[in-house]
Amino acid sequence: MSFTLSNTSVFYYDIGSPFAYLTAERIDSLFGEPVHWQPVSLGALFKLTGRSSWALGDHRRRELGMADIERRALRYGLPPLRWPDPWPSHYLMAMRAATHAFGAGRGREFTMQAFRDGFVEGRDLSIAANVLATAERAGLDPAAVEAATQDPQIKLALREATAAAQERGVFGVPTIAVGDELFWGDDRLEEAAQLARRSVSRQH
């Protein structure tokens, strides 16, 4: 389920990332051409790269980061953030569900529902019942999603997509790949979109 066309922009994300939520809400309005959305496991990326989340460890850094995200949401005209408790948490099931959702033709619907359930409604998507409720709201069969999250092929697809992202140079989310260029962070979305638009105009 990975995507390799070099002339297509790719949005790498994990549902547990509030910065990825901010990017997901804005990306379609900034990019002139469709972007491929690629779920990856941020926890697995951290293991591959030896990094950790900014939201773990230093309490002051965590508070400042969360306040920054809340200000950005307000600036973008998005609803006030409600933080899941606890956050960050374990989103592996949710990311397997997202991987399945793309195969079922509801990938973006599930992803946006999950982001909004997590960061607008404050639902903890490390809880299986919450993931399945999100899936149902996104037009998926919860029983099929539950089964898919235990399917070895779905597990493998997410692992392979994460490994491919890391090999490409992705070390965190959100990351936008435009050709050979990688743009990490919500604050680089406009820059990525500008490059994508220039690339499209050159092709035409």
N, C-alpha and C positions, 0 to 999 in steps of 0.2 A: 504493500500500500504506500510505499515511498514514492516520491515524485522526482524525476531527474531532468526534465526538460530545462536546459540552461536558460532559455529565453522566457521562462515563466517565473514570476516572482512567487516566493514561498514564505508563508507566515508560520513560523515554528512557535508553538505555545503549549502551556500546561494550564489546566483549568484552575489550579491553585494559585496562579500568579495574578495579583490585582493589576499589575502593569500590563499584562497580556489582556486582561479584561478591557482596560482603557484603549488599548490598540485595536482590539476586535470591534469595539463600538465605532471606531473612526475610519477603519482601513478602507472600506468600500467607497466612502465619499472622497477619499484622497487619490486612489489609484484609478487611472483611466481604463485599465485592462483588468480582467479577473485575476485574483490572487489565489494560489493553491494553499489551503489551510492544512498544516501538518501537525497532528498531535504528537508530542514527545513526552517522555517521563522526565520531569525536572530532577526528581530524586536520583534517577539513574544517571542523568547528565552530571550531577554533582559527584557521584561516585567515580565516574569516568575521568573527571577533570580535577578531582581532589578539592573541590570548592564546597561552600555551604551557603545557606540563605542569609541575606542581610537581616532577616527578621528573627534570627536565632542568635543568642549570645548577648551582645551589648544592648541593654534596655533603652538607653538614650537614643542610640542609632535606630532601633526599632520604632520608637515613638516619632522621631523626626521623619522617617520613611513613610509611616502610615499617615501622618499629617500632610505630607507632600502629595500623596495619592488622593487624599480627600480634597485638597485644593485643586488638583488637576481635574478631578471629576466635576467639581463646581464650575471651573473655567470652561470645560467642554460642554456644559449644559446637561450633564448626566445627573441622575438622581443621587441624593446623598448616600455615601457608602454605609453599609451595616456590616461589620466584621463578623465572620463566623467565629464561634468560640468552641474549641481552640482554633487558632490560626497562627502559623501554617500547620497543616495536618497531613494526613496520608491520602494522596489522591490517586493511587494506582488503579483502583477499581473504576473511578470516574474516567481516567484516561483510556482504559481498555474499552469502556462503554463508548467513548468518543471514537475510538478506532473502529469499533463495530458500526457505529452510526454512519460513518462515511460509506462503508460498504453497503449499508441499507438505504443510502440516498438521503439521509437526514443529518449529515454531519454538522453543517453549520447551524441548523435548527437546534440540535442537541447542545452544541458548544455554547451558543448564545444563551440558551435557557439555563445552562449550568452556570455560566458567568453571572447572569442576573440573579439566579437563585442564591449563588454564593455571596455576591458582593453588594446586592441591592436588598435581598431578603434576609441575608445573614444565615443561610442554611449551611450546616456542616456537611460537605460532600465527601467526607471520609466515612460517613454512615451509609451503609448499603441501601437502606430504605429510602434515604433522601436522593441518592443517585437514581434509583428506579422511579421515584416520583417525578424527578426531572425528565427522565426518559419518556415517561407517559405524557407529560405536558408538551414534549417536543414531537409527539406523534409516533412514538415507538412503542412496541409491545414490551412491557416490563419483564415478562417471563423470558422472552427471547434475549433481551439485554442481559439479564442475570445469567443465563446460560452462556452467552457469548463471552462474558468477562472471565469465565472459567475455561474457555475454549483454547487449547494449545496453539491454534493457528492465530488467534487474536493476540495472545500473549507474545508470540513470536513476532508478529507484525509490528507491535509497539516497540519491542526490543530492537528490532532491525531498523526501524525508522529513527529511533533515538541514537543508535550507533552510527547510522549514516549521517545524521545531523552533526554529531560530534566529529566525525571524520571530515566533514565539510568546514569545520571551524566553529560551529555553534557551541557556546559554553553556558548560555543562559537564555531565558525567555523574558519578554518577547524578542525574537530575532526575525528580521526580514531579510531574505536573500534576494538580491536583484542581480542576475547574472553571477559574476564571481565576487560581488561585493556583499558584505554582511553588515547589517545595521542592528545593533543590540540596544534595546530600550525603547519605551514609548516616546521618549523625547527625540528620537531619530526617525520617527515615522514620516514626517514631512520630507526630510532629506531623501529617504528611500523612495518615496513617491515621485519626487522630482526626477531622480535618476531613471525610474521606470518609465515615466512619461517621455523623457528624452530618448530612451532606448526604443520605445514604440514609434516615435516620430521618425527616427533614423530608419527603422525597418520599412516604414510606409513611404 
